[in-house]
Amino acid sequence: MKRFLPILLLSGFSSPVMADITHSISSSVQLNVNAAATQVERIGNSYSVSGTNMDVTTLGGMTVGTDDDGNSTGVASFTAGDYAVADDATTWALTENWTVGDTIDSTGPDIGDISPYSSQVSTAGGSITFTDDDDNTSTLAGAIDSVGGITVTPGGAGTQAIGQVTTSLTIFQ
């Protein structure tokens, strides 16, 4: 019996093995339909003058344009300067530049309208359905089945469908 005592003691006091196992499955479908948008860039007014060997009587410039109510239209009016070549000049140079800015549009354009701004990009809103040349109609949709199979159906222009399944297995000791 004494021979079995160490074996009994070791088997009774052995420590269990500890391990954490984490398993997760995440699935998602994201469907997007873009909104209509218009992006414009307005060019402002500018004036510059430079020269050498010039006599200046009056500098040119700009004044802000106004409507009948006194509100700024955003468009400046130009006033020419009065310049003359200096009497003792053997060489001379004069440069006068003026850029007419865009008129302020206080209401904003509708889709498809052309605004008075120099740079404009308009995009129509997305369409949930799409019909091809053969009259086949497709409606924006997405699904994930119980075994992780992803099915996405395209919509019209301005739509996006994304399906994703993520499986994670982590073992800690």
mmCIF file of the C-alpha atoms, coordinates in Angstrom:
data_MODEL
# 
_entry.id   MODEL 
# 
loop_
_atom_site.group_PDB 
_atom_site.id 
_atom_site.type_symbol 
_atom_site.label_atom_id 
_atom_site.label_alt_id 
_atom_site.label_comp_id 
_atom_site.label_asym_id 
_atom_site.label_entity_id 
_atom_site.label_seq_id 
_atom_site.pdbx_PDB_ins_code 
_atom_site.Cartn_x 
_atom_site.Cartn_y 
_atom_site.Cartn_z 
_atom_site.occupancy 
_atom_site.B_iso_or_equiv 
_atom_site.pdbx_formal_charge 
_atom_site.auth_seq_id 
_atom_site.auth_comp_id 
_atom_site.auth_asym_id 
_atom_site.auth_atom_id 
_atom_site.pdbx_PDB_model_num 
ATOM 1   C CA . MET A 1 1   ? 0.000   0.000   0.000   1.00 0.00 ? 1   MET A CA 1 
ATOM 2   C CA . LYS A 1 2   ? 2.899   2.287   0.720   1.00 0.00 ? 2   LYS A CA 1 
ATOM 3   C CA . ARG A 1 3   ? 3.961   1.947   -2.879  1.00 0.00 ? 3   ARG A CA 1 
ATOM 4   C CA . PHE A 1 4   ? 0.631   3.323   -4.122  1.00 0.00 ? 4   PHE A CA 1 
ATOM 5   C CA . LEU A 1 5   ? 0.560   6.302   -1.745  1.00 0.00 ? 5   LEU A CA 1 
ATOM 6   C CA . PRO A 1 6   ? 2.747   8.617   -3.925  1.00 0.00 ? 6   PRO A CA 1 
ATOM 7   C CA . ILE A 1 7   ? 0.647   7.787   -6.986  1.00 0.00 ? 7   ILE A CA 1 
ATOM 8   C CA . LEU A 1 8   ? -2.577  8.520   -5.089  1.00 0.00 ? 8   LEU A CA 1 
ATOM 9   C CA . LEU A 1 9   ? -1.173  11.772  -3.762  1.00 0.00 ? 9   LEU A CA 1 
ATOM 10  C CA . LEU A 1 10  ? -0.010  12.938  -7.203  1.00 0.00 ? 10  LEU A CA 1 
ATOM 11  C CA . SER A 1 11  ? -3.267  12.064  -8.887  1.00 0.00 ? 11  SER A CA 1 
ATOM 12  C CA . GLY A 1 12  ? -5.332  13.757  -6.172  1.00 0.00 ? 12  GLY A CA 1 
ATOM 13  C CA . PHE A 1 13  ? -3.328  17.001  -6.147  1.00 0.00 ? 13  PHE A CA 1 
ATOM 14  C CA . SER A 1 14  ? -2.671  17.530  -9.843  1.00 0.00 ? 14  SER A CA 1 
ATOM 15  C CA . SER A 1 15  ? -3.638  20.927  -11.250 1.00 0.00 ? 15  SER A CA 1 
ATOM 16  C CA . PRO A 1 16  ? -6.213  21.169  -14.038 1.00 0.00 ? 16  PRO A CA 1 
ATOM 17  C CA . VAL A 1 17  ? -5.294  22.645  -17.439 1.00 0.00 ? 17  VAL A CA 1 
ATOM 18  C CA . MET A 1 18  ? -6.770  26.148  -17.934 1.00 0.00 ? 18  MET A CA 1 
ATOM 19  C CA . ALA A 1 19  ? -7.443  27.548  -21.419 1.00 0.00 ? 19  ALA A CA 1 
ATOM 20  C CA . ASP A 1 20  ? -9.911  30.165  -22.664 1.00 0.00 ? 20  ASP A CA 1 
ATOM 21  C CA . ILE A 1 21  ? -11.318 29.683  -26.132 1.00 0.00 ? 21  ILE A CA 1 
ATOM 22  C CA . THR A 1 22  ? -13.280 32.457  -27.818 1.00 0.00 ? 22  THR A CA 1 
ATOM 23  C CA . HIS A 1 23  ? -15.063 31.973  -31.131 1.00 0.00 ? 23  HIS A CA 1 
ATOM 24  C CA . SER A 1 24  ? -17.100 34.701  -32.806 1.00 0.00 ? 24  SER A CA 1 
ATOM 25  C CA . ILE A 1 25  ? -18.871 35.097  -36.112 1.00 0.00 ? 25  ILE A CA 1 
ATOM 26  C CA . SER A 1 26  ? -19.953 38.536  -37.255 1.00 0.00 ? 26  SER A CA 1 
ATOM 27  C CA . SER A 1 27  ? -21.911 39.194  -40.431 1.00 0.00 ? 27  SER A CA 1 
ATOM 28  C CA . SER A 1 28  ? -23.181 42.456  -41.882 1.00 0.00 ? 28  SER A CA 1 
ATOM 29  C CA . VAL A 1 29  ? -24.669 43.937  -45.014 1.00 0.00 ? 29  VAL A CA 1 
ATOM 30  C CA . GLN A 1 30  ? -24.381 47.643  -45.747 1.00 0.00 ? 30  GLN A CA 1 
ATOM 31  C CA . LEU A 1 31  ? -26.585 49.282  -48.396 1.00 0.00 ? 31  LEU A CA 1 
ATOM 32  C CA . ASN A 1 32  ? -25.954 52.924  -49.396 1.00 0.00 ? 32  ASN A CA 1 
ATOM 33  C CA . VAL A 1 33  ? -27.914 55.259  -51.649 1.00 0.00 ? 33  VAL A CA 1 
ATOM 34  C CA . ASN A 1 34  ? -26.188 58.558  -52.402 1.00 0.00 ? 34  ASN A CA 1 
ATOM 35  C CA . ALA A 1 35  ? -28.056 61.837  -52.015 1.00 0.00 ? 35  ALA A CA 1 
ATOM 36  C CA . ALA A 1 36  ? -28.170 64.427  -54.760 1.00 0.00 ? 36  ALA A CA 1 
ATOM 37  C CA . ALA A 1 37  ? -25.376 66.986  -54.466 1.00 0.00 ? 37  ALA A CA 1 
ATOM 38  C CA . THR A 1 38  ? -24.040 70.086  -56.163 1.00 0.00 ? 38  THR A CA 1 
ATOM 39  C CA . GLN A 1 39  ? -20.570 71.431  -55.557 1.00 0.00 ? 39  GLN A CA 1 
ATOM 40  C CA . VAL A 1 40  ? -19.590 74.866  -56.815 1.00 0.00 ? 40  VAL A CA 1 
ATOM 41  C CA . GLU A 1 41  ? -16.504 77.017  -56.577 1.00 0.00 ? 41  GLU A CA 1 
ATOM 42  C CA . ARG A 1 42  ? -16.870 80.768  -56.822 1.00 0.00 ? 42  ARG A CA 1 
ATOM 43  C CA . ILE A 1 43  ? -14.107 82.872  -58.320 1.00 0.00 ? 43  ILE A CA 1 
ATOM 44  C CA . GLY A 1 44  ? -13.609 86.173  -56.511 1.00 0.00 ? 44  GLY A CA 1 
ATOM 45  C CA . ASN A 1 45  ? -12.742 89.591  -57.866 1.00 0.00 ? 45  ASN A CA 1 
ATOM 46  C CA . SER A 1 46  ? -9.134  90.707  -58.114 1.00 0.00 ? 46  SER A CA 1 
ATOM 47  C CA . TYR A 1 47  ? -7.231  93.754  -59.296 1.00 0.00 ? 47  TYR A CA 1 
ATOM 48  C CA . SER A 1 48  ? -3.512  94.423  -59.563 1.00 0.00 ? 48  SER A CA 1 
ATOM 49  C CA . VAL A 1 49  ? -1.292  97.038  -61.152 1.00 0.00 ? 49  VAL A CA 1 
ATOM 50  C CA . SER A 1 50  ? 2.475   97.227  -61.438 1.00 0.00 ? 50  SER A CA 1 
ATOM 51  C CA . GLY A 1 51  ? 4.898   99.264  -63.485 1.00 0.00 ? 51  GLY A CA 1 
ATOM 52  C CA . THR A 1 52  ? 8.271   100.938 -63.760 1.00 0.00 ? 52  THR A CA 1 
ATOM 53  C CA . ASN A 1 53  ? 9.086   104.506 -64.824 1.00 0.00 ? 53  ASN A CA 1 
ATOM 54  C CA . MET A 1 54  ? 5.408   105.493 -64.689 1.00 0.00 ? 54  MET A CA 1 
ATOM 55  C CA . ASP A 1 55  ? 3.800   108.634 -63.295 1.00 0.00 ? 55  ASP A CA 1 
ATOM 56  C CA . VAL A 1 56  ? 0.537   107.891 -61.503 1.00 0.00 ? 56  VAL A CA 1 
ATOM 57  C CA . THR A 1 57  ? -2.205  110.484 -61.420 1.00 0.00 ? 57  THR A CA 1 
ATOM 58  C CA . THR A 1 58  ? -4.945  108.136 -60.160 1.00 0.00 ? 58  THR A CA 1 
ATOM 59  C CA . LEU A 1 59  ? -4.663  104.460 -59.215 1.00 0.00 ? 59  LEU A CA 1 
ATOM 60  C CA . GLY A 1 60  ? -7.224  102.139 -60.759 1.00 0.00 ? 60  GLY A CA 1 
ATOM 61  C CA . GLY A 1 61  ? -9.314  99.821  -58.648 1.00 0.00 ? 61  GLY A CA 1 
ATOM 62  C CA . MET A 1 62  ? -12.618 98.114  -57.959 1.00 0.00 ? 62  MET A CA 1 
ATOM 63  C CA . THR A 1 63  ? -15.829 98.926  -56.143 1.00 0.00 ? 63  THR A CA 1 
ATOM 64  C CA . VAL A 1 64  ? -18.401 96.396  -54.953 1.00 0.00 ? 64  VAL A CA 1 
ATOM 65  C CA . GLY A 1 65  ? -21.512 96.106  -57.069 1.00 0.00 ? 65  GLY A CA 1 
ATOM 66  C CA . THR A 1 66  ? -24.903 96.418  -55.333 1.00 0.00 ? 66  THR A CA 1 
ATOM 67  C CA . ASP A 1 67  ? -28.500 95.720  -56.263 1.00 0.00 ? 67  ASP A CA 1 
ATOM 68  C CA . ASP A 1 68  ? -31.387 98.206  -55.939 1.00 0.00 ? 68  ASP A CA 1 
ATOM 69  C CA . ASP A 1 69  ? -31.708 97.436  -52.211 1.00 0.00 ? 69  ASP A CA 1 
ATOM 70  C CA . GLY A 1 70  ? -28.013 98.103  -51.546 1.00 0.00 ? 70  GLY A CA 1 
ATOM 71  C CA . ASN A 1 71  ? -27.096 94.420  -51.125 1.00 0.00 ? 71  ASN A CA 1 
ATOM 72  C CA . SER A 1 72  ? -23.773 93.256  -52.551 1.00 0.00 ? 72  SER A CA 1 
ATOM 73  C CA . THR A 1 73  ? -24.070 91.347  -55.825 1.00 0.00 ? 73  THR A CA 1 
ATOM 74  C CA . GLY A 1 74  ? -20.530 90.026  -55.453 1.00 0.00 ? 74  GLY A CA 1 
ATOM 75  C CA . VAL A 1 75  ? -19.518 91.516  -58.785 1.00 0.00 ? 75  VAL A CA 1 
ATOM 76  C CA . ALA A 1 76  ? -17.130 94.438  -58.674 1.00 0.00 ? 76  ALA A CA 1 
ATOM 77  C CA . SER A 1 77  ? -16.966 97.282  -61.115 1.00 0.00 ? 77  SER A CA 1 
ATOM 78  C CA . PHE A 1 78  ? -13.621 98.446  -62.501 1.00 0.00 ? 78  PHE A CA 1 
ATOM 79  C CA . THR A 1 79  ? -12.212 101.942 -62.406 1.00 0.00 ? 79  THR A CA 1 
ATOM 80  C CA . ALA A 1 80  ? -9.287  102.522 -64.759 1.00 0.00 ? 80  ALA A CA 1 
ATOM 81  C CA . GLY A 1 81  ? -6.226  104.303 -63.464 1.00 0.00 ? 81  GLY A CA 1 
ATOM 82  C CA . ASP A 1 82  ? -4.590  107.385 -64.982 1.00 0.00 ? 82  ASP A CA 1 
ATOM 83  C CA . TYR A 1 83  ? -0.963  106.580 -65.782 1.00 0.00 ? 83  TYR A CA 1 
ATOM 84  C CA . ALA A 1 84  ? 1.680   108.251 -67.922 1.00 0.00 ? 84  ALA A CA 1 
ATOM 85  C CA . VAL A 1 85  ? 5.232   107.392 -68.886 1.00 0.00 ? 85  VAL A CA 1 
ATOM 86  C CA . ALA A 1 86  ? 7.711   109.403 -66.827 1.00 0.00 ? 86  ALA A CA 1 
ATOM 87  C CA . ASP A 1 87  ? 9.355   112.260 -68.773 1.00 0.00 ? 87  ASP A CA 1 
ATOM 88  C CA . ASP A 1 88  ? 12.900  111.019 -68.117 1.00 0.00 ? 88  ASP A CA 1 
ATOM 89  C CA . ALA A 1 89  ? 12.129  107.331 -68.788 1.00 0.00 ? 89  ALA A CA 1 
ATOM 90  C CA . THR A 1 90  ? 14.091  105.518 -71.462 1.00 0.00 ? 90  THR A CA 1 
ATOM 91  C CA . THR A 1 91  ? 12.286  102.247 -70.755 1.00 0.00 ? 91  THR A CA 1 
ATOM 92  C CA . TRP A 1 92  ? 8.955   101.681 -69.085 1.00 0.00 ? 92  TRP A CA 1 
ATOM 93  C CA . ALA A 1 93  ? 6.476   98.924  -68.272 1.00 0.00 ? 93  ALA A CA 1 
ATOM 94  C CA . LEU A 1 94  ? 2.866   98.866  -67.073 1.00 0.00 ? 94  LEU A CA 1 
ATOM 95  C CA . THR A 1 95  ? 0.667   95.909  -66.233 1.00 0.00 ? 95  THR A CA 1 
ATOM 96  C CA . GLU A 1 96  ? -2.925  96.263  -65.028 1.00 0.00 ? 96  GLU A CA 1 
ATOM 97  C CA . ASN A 1 97  ? -4.976  93.096  -64.357 1.00 0.00 ? 97  ASN A CA 1 
ATOM 98  C CA . TRP A 1 98  ? -8.588  92.735  -63.350 1.00 0.00 ? 98  TRP A CA 1 
ATOM 99  C CA . THR A 1 99  ? -10.586 89.534  -62.880 1.00 0.00 ? 99  THR A CA 1 
ATOM 100 C CA . VAL A 1 100 ? -14.358 89.777  -62.748 1.00 0.00 ? 100 VAL A CA 1 
ATOM 101 C CA . GLY A 1 101 ? -15.679 87.440  -60.051 1.00 0.00 ? 101 GLY A CA 1 
ATOM 102 C CA . ASP A 1 102 ? -18.803 85.338  -60.114 1.00 0.00 ? 102 ASP A CA 1 
ATOM 103 C CA . THR A 1 103 ? -22.171 86.831  -59.160 1.00 0.00 ? 103 THR A CA 1 
ATOM 104 C CA . ILE A 1 104 ? -23.435 85.626  -55.784 1.00 0.00 ? 104 ILE A CA 1 
ATOM 105 C CA . ASP A 1 105 ? -26.288 83.133  -56.176 1.00 0.00 ? 105 ASP A CA 1 
ATOM 106 C CA . SER A 1 106 ? -28.275 83.408  -52.950 1.00 0.00 ? 106 SER A CA 1 
ATOM 107 C CA . THR A 1 107 ? -30.815 80.660  -53.797 1.00 0.00 ? 107 THR A CA 1 
ATOM 108 C CA . GLY A 1 108 ? -28.530 77.915  -55.154 1.00 0.00 ? 108 GLY A CA 1 
ATOM 109 C CA . PRO A 1 109 ? -29.167 75.823  -58.244 1.00 0.00 ? 109 PRO A CA 1 
ATOM 110 C CA . ASP A 1 110 ? -31.589 72.916  -58.573 1.00 0.00 ? 110 ASP A CA 1 
ATOM 111 C CA . ILE A 1 111 ? -30.353 69.564  -59.892 1.00 0.00 ? 111 ILE A CA 1 
ATOM 112 C CA . GLY A 1 112 ? -29.454 69.994  -63.526 1.00 0.00 ? 112 GLY A CA 1 
ATOM 113 C CA . ASP A 1 113 ? -29.478 73.810  -63.419 1.00 0.00 ? 113 ASP A CA 1 
ATOM 114 C CA . ILE A 1 114 ? -26.387 75.740  -64.368 1.00 0.00 ? 114 ILE A CA 1 
ATOM 115 C CA . SER A 1 115 ? -25.360 78.286  -61.746 1.00 0.00 ? 115 SER A CA 1 
ATOM 116 C CA . PRO A 1 116 ? -23.504 81.507  -62.514 1.00 0.00 ? 116 PRO A CA 1 
ATOM 117 C CA . TYR A 1 117 ? -20.357 80.116  -60.853 1.00 0.00 ? 117 TYR A CA 1 
ATOM 118 C CA . SER A 1 118 ? -17.215 79.278  -62.805 1.00 0.00 ? 118 SER A CA 1 
ATOM 119 C CA . SER A 1 119 ? -16.897 75.684  -61.588 1.00 0.00 ? 119 SER A CA 1 
ATOM 120 C CA . GLN A 1 120 ? -19.895 73.440  -60.924 1.00 0.00 ? 120 GLN A CA 1 
ATOM 121 C CA . VAL A 1 121 ? -20.408 69.692  -60.529 1.00 0.00 ? 121 VAL A CA 1 
ATOM 122 C CA . SER A 1 122 ? -23.926 68.290  -59.979 1.00 0.00 ? 122 SER A CA 1 
ATOM 123 C CA . THR A 1 123 ? -24.709 64.677  -59.140 1.00 0.00 ? 123 THR A CA 1 
ATOM 124 C CA . ALA A 1 124 ? -28.209 63.230  -59.165 1.00 0.00 ? 124 ALA A CA 1 
ATOM 125 C CA . GLY A 1 125 ? -29.364 61.126  -56.241 1.00 0.00 ? 125 GLY A CA 1 
ATOM 126 C CA . GLY A 1 126 ? -28.972 57.352  -56.292 1.00 0.00 ? 126 GLY A CA 1 
ATOM 127 C CA . SER A 1 127 ? -31.736 55.067  -57.531 1.00 0.00 ? 127 SER A CA 1 
ATOM 128 C CA . ILE A 1 128 ? -32.686 51.925  -55.604 1.00 0.00 ? 128 ILE A CA 1 
ATOM 129 C CA . THR A 1 129 ? -33.818 50.177  -58.787 1.00 0.00 ? 129 THR A CA 1 
ATOM 130 C CA . PHE A 1 130 ? -32.100 49.696  -62.120 1.00 0.00 ? 130 PHE A CA 1 
ATOM 131 C CA . THR A 1 131 ? -33.554 48.525  -65.427 1.00 0.00 ? 131 THR A CA 1 
ATOM 132 C CA . ASP A 1 132 ? -31.205 47.348  -68.184 1.00 0.00 ? 132 ASP A CA 1 
ATOM 133 C CA . ASP A 1 133 ? -31.755 47.473  -71.959 1.00 0.00 ? 133 ASP A CA 1 
ATOM 134 C CA . ASP A 1 134 ? -33.591 44.119  -71.848 1.00 0.00 ? 134 ASP A CA 1 
ATOM 135 C CA . ASP A 1 135 ? -36.115 45.429  -69.262 1.00 0.00 ? 135 ASP A CA 1 
ATOM 136 C CA . ASN A 1 136 ? -34.580 43.346  -66.465 1.00 0.00 ? 136 ASN A CA 1 
ATOM 137 C CA . THR A 1 137 ? -35.100 45.192  -63.175 1.00 0.00 ? 137 THR A CA 1 
ATOM 138 C CA . SER A 1 138 ? -32.757 44.911  -60.224 1.00 0.00 ? 138 SER A CA 1 
ATOM 139 C CA . THR A 1 139 ? -33.445 46.362  -56.764 1.00 0.00 ? 139 THR A CA 1 
ATOM 140 C CA . LEU A 1 140 ? -30.653 47.165  -54.311 1.00 0.00 ? 140 LEU A CA 1 
ATOM 141 C CA . ALA A 1 141 ? -30.569 44.380  -51.698 1.00 0.00 ? 141 ALA A CA 1 
ATOM 142 C CA . GLY A 1 142 ? -28.229 42.286  -49.593 1.00 0.00 ? 142 GLY A CA 1 
ATOM 143 C CA . ALA A 1 143 ? -28.459 39.106  -47.510 1.00 0.00 ? 143 ALA A CA 1 
ATOM 144 C CA . ILE A 1 144 ? -26.259 36.634  -45.640 1.00 0.00 ? 144 ILE A CA 1 
ATOM 145 C CA . ASP A 1 145 ? -27.485 33.050  -45.186 1.00 0.00 ? 145 ASP A CA 1 
ATOM 146 C CA . SER A 1 146 ? -26.939 30.775  -42.181 1.00 0.00 ? 146 SER A CA 1 
ATOM 147 C CA . VAL A 1 147 ? -23.677 29.313  -43.555 1.00 0.00 ? 147 VAL A CA 1 
ATOM 148 C CA . GLY A 1 148 ? -22.120 32.700  -44.353 1.00 0.00 ? 148 GLY A CA 1 
ATOM 149 C CA . GLY A 1 149 ? -23.025 32.960  -48.037 1.00 0.00 ? 149 GLY A CA 1 
ATOM 150 C CA . ILE A 1 150 ? -23.299 36.607  -49.135 1.00 0.00 ? 150 ILE A CA 1 
ATOM 151 C CA . THR A 1 151 ? -25.770 37.771  -51.786 1.00 0.00 ? 151 THR A CA 1 
ATOM 152 C CA . VAL A 1 152 ? -25.814 41.428  -52.902 1.00 0.00 ? 152 VAL A CA 1 
ATOM 153 C CA . THR A 1 153 ? -27.988 42.806  -55.670 1.00 0.00 ? 153 THR A CA 1 
ATOM 154 C CA . PRO A 1 154 ? -26.973 46.046  -57.377 1.00 0.00 ? 154 PRO A CA 1 
ATOM 155 C CA . GLY A 1 155 ? -29.281 49.035  -57.549 1.00 0.00 ? 155 GLY A CA 1 
ATOM 156 C CA . GLY A 1 156 ? -29.082 51.933  -59.943 1.00 0.00 ? 156 GLY A CA 1 
ATOM 157 C CA . ALA A 1 157 ? -26.401 54.627  -60.229 1.00 0.00 ? 157 ALA A CA 1 
ATOM 158 C CA . GLY A 1 158 ? -25.288 56.131  -56.930 1.00 0.00 ? 158 GLY A CA 1 
ATOM 159 C CA . THR A 1 159 ? -25.798 52.946  -54.879 1.00 0.00 ? 159 THR A CA 1 
ATOM 160 C CA . GLN A 1 160 ? -23.409 50.632  -53.073 1.00 0.00 ? 160 GLN A CA 1 
ATOM 161 C CA . ALA A 1 161 ? -23.892 47.165  -51.512 1.00 0.00 ? 161 ALA A CA 1 
ATOM 162 C CA . ILE A 1 162 ? -21.271 45.584  -49.238 1.00 0.00 ? 162 ILE A CA 1 
ATOM 163 C CA . GLY A 1 163 ? -21.532 42.192  -47.514 1.00 0.00 ? 163 GLY A CA 1 
ATOM 164 C CA . GLN A 1 164 ? -19.050 40.891  -44.958 1.00 0.00 ? 164 GLN A CA 1 
ATOM 165 C CA . VAL A 1 165 ? -18.621 37.794  -42.757 1.00 0.00 ? 165 VAL A CA 1 
ATOM 166 C CA . THR A 1 166 ? -15.819 37.735  -40.164 1.00 0.00 ? 166 THR A CA 1 
ATOM 167 C CA . THR A 1 167 ? -14.890 34.592  -38.244 1.00 0.00 ? 167 THR A CA 1 
ATOM 168 C CA . SER A 1 168 ? -12.503 34.775  -35.287 1.00 0.00 ? 168 SER A CA 1 
ATOM 169 C CA . LEU A 1 169 ? -11.007 32.001  -33.122 1.00 0.00 ? 169 LEU A CA 1 
ATOM 170 C CA . THR A 1 170 ? -8.785  32.939  -30.160 1.00 0.00 ? 170 THR A CA 1 
ATOM 171 C CA . ILE A 1 171 ? -7.108  30.515  -27.758 1.00 0.00 ? 171 ILE A CA 1 
ATOM 172 C CA . PHE A 1 172 ? -5.493  31.854  -24.524 1.00 0.00 ? 172 PHE A CA 1 
ATOM 173 C CA . GLN A 1 173 ? -3.357  29.841  -22.081 1.00 0.00 ? 173 GLN A CA 1 
# 
